[in-house]
């Protein structure tokens, strides 16, 4: 005799050809040689019959049409699943059955009463038809199958056929398990009687996860549980475990497999004595009981008095009040216990009656109840003896601003329970899940400005995110994307490869406060906003974001060149909060300019001079200009190629170069304001106020002065370049200058940036950084590099 596995399956899953085909596939893929399927009673479908009884009792005239509809549904089902020869016997049984049903319904119509026996008969009739249909279908697939009513099952002998379908009135344990879990309990009991290798509970809800996926979208499937862990989770309302259904299997040390009918390929969760598996986390899962009330019995007269707790809970038991959790301080000054919210008033009344003498004598000061609460539990067998688990649990709740009202933990240490406000349950659950199950480098990321740089950054993240997560544990969740008008938010994360479709279809009007709160959710280990705009208004928000615990990365130069008071406040906030403000790409796009300067300054090198070609637009214009083509023509061409800002005056004014020199000077420790530095504008004063169109039409005004400057440089054998300079005293300037042919600036081409550092260490031969200073790929790459620097700061081994 081979091995046996018992399955508990909902009959409603099998009233279709797809359902029968799925069961056969499950049978074929099972390792055990014999499979026993226990069917749960059929309910709430177009095939069930018991509802006809209520119509008959109430003289509902729709009864006979409903009966005809049920008959049609059953005959059509048989014809769909079975061919004529195979289905003939099943159809005959159904026809005879409906003849009996009509007699029963007429009797009920007359006596206006439905006995439990009649109800059970119709339920069993339905289940027998499903079992018969399933066995005939299995036979057509070459599988030896049989059916048997549960009450007629001979457990002393093994099943004679490889597939056995069990139906009928199923046993149930003491308690309130009326329908839910009855087939699981029967399957569990039957597995023990048949000495089965295992039992599988198929549910229609979901796989068992380490948190409610409705509350925590990123919840993970629990692959293994011990009996004790499963019992704890089932008590706390885990949706796919019925507590009493586990007991027979536990008593016989039979492993239980929890699987989801919606995905037959997923092996689900294995529940066994030890619960060993590949999940190393000490906590297996979190669960919540909602709608709880807490009763607090408080008084100095309780201290040291024997029997107080016994009297209290004896009174609760005699009043049939279910006590879910108990917490008592060692001083014995108070006892609090949790009950279902609907029993709070009754519990308070019972307690006051039990301690009426103590209340009158003021030995007990008060007995009060508080409703609107929930019990949050962490479950894990491996928590036993592990220092720090409770600290991690409660610090996570504290970081999420969740107040803990009461605490309970058994000496077995497999469960830590906390009573919290029901309104806090979602954020509490998310905070704990993030702390225990997400990577320590999990980042809640919000991107503002999905234009050229922002969209390219998303492409780069999409390309590398899986590798970064697998190799370094850097888990990037793009939880929000916004432009100046709209935004799209997602609790778990937006696919960076498909963000455009979602943005077009799901974006809502921008609410910046909501966006920031969403990204800064305290249940994520770390949060980050990436500002890829040029907005001054957003730059003035960085300080607030840092105060909220959100890191900031940006290529936007506006914060780095803001008034010194705000600039200093920004970095003071970083120092106080431990949050990072990263802005490498504000100078040199993707070139390592800022970090190089920081390294020089922080290692004690004295800066004599920094000079650089730091505008990709101006770099291209002056490396391309040779006097043969008017400068105005090159400006128009640069605009067409996307090298300039929408208004080329933003580049030609030299303000961009001026801002970058200010950023560098401030890195050196100097207090410099943009408005205080000399900036040579290439735009004549009279053209500054023109519209963009008018300015572009009159570009030729620029040609003569630029040509004159070029010819002057040419006569000296030099090249004309637009350069920003910071000297050793922090004085900044931005202007046209000419350089000898052997100077690094004279050897540039295209949009190349070149920055020269003259320092004590690099005195005779300046340190030169050269490379593309414009382009969305290199700038986005620089922002991405800042993101990885942040991850390294947070602990990633990159």
Buried (B, 14 or more C-beta within 10 A) or exposed (E): EEBBBBBBBBBBBBBEEEBBEBBBEBBEEBEBEBBBBBBBBBBEEEBBBBEBBEBBBEEEEEBBEBBEEBBEBBBEBBEEBBEEEBBEEBBEBBEEBBEEBBEBBEEBBEEEEBEEEBBBBBBBBBBBBBBBBBBBBBBBBEBEBBBBBBEEBEEEEBBEBBBBBBBBBBEBBEEEBEEEBBBBBBBBBBBBEBEBBBBBBBBEEBBBBBBBBEBBBBBBBBBBBBBBBBBBBBBBBBBBBBBBBBBBBBEBEBBBBBBBBEEBEEBBBBBBEEBEBEBEBBBBBBBBBEEBBBBBBBBEBBEEEEEBBEBBBEBBEEBEBEBBBBBBEEEBBBBBBBBBBEBBEBBBEBBBEBBEEBBEEEBBBEBBBBBEBBBBBBBBBBBEEEEEBBEBBBEBBEBBEBEBBBBBBEEEBBBBBBBBBBEBBBBBBBBBBBBBBBBBBBBBBBBBBBEBBBBBBBBBBBEBBEEBBEEBBBBBBBBBBBBBEBBBBBBEBBEBEEBEEBBEEEBEEBEBEEBBEBBBBBBBBBBBBBBBBBBEEBBBBBBEBBEBBBBBBBBBBBBBBBEBEEBEBBEEBBEEBEBBBBBBBBBBBBBBBBBBBEEBBEEEBEBBEBBBBBBBBBBBBBBBBEEEEBBBEBBBBBBEEEBBBEBBBBBBBBBBBBBBBBBBBBBBEBEBBBEEBEBBBBBEEEBEEBEEEEBBEBBEEBBEEBBEBBEEBBEEEBBBBBBBBBBBEBBBBBBBBBBEEEBBBBBBEBBBBBBBBBBEEBEEEBBEBBBBBBBBBBBBBBBBBBBBBBBBBBBBEB
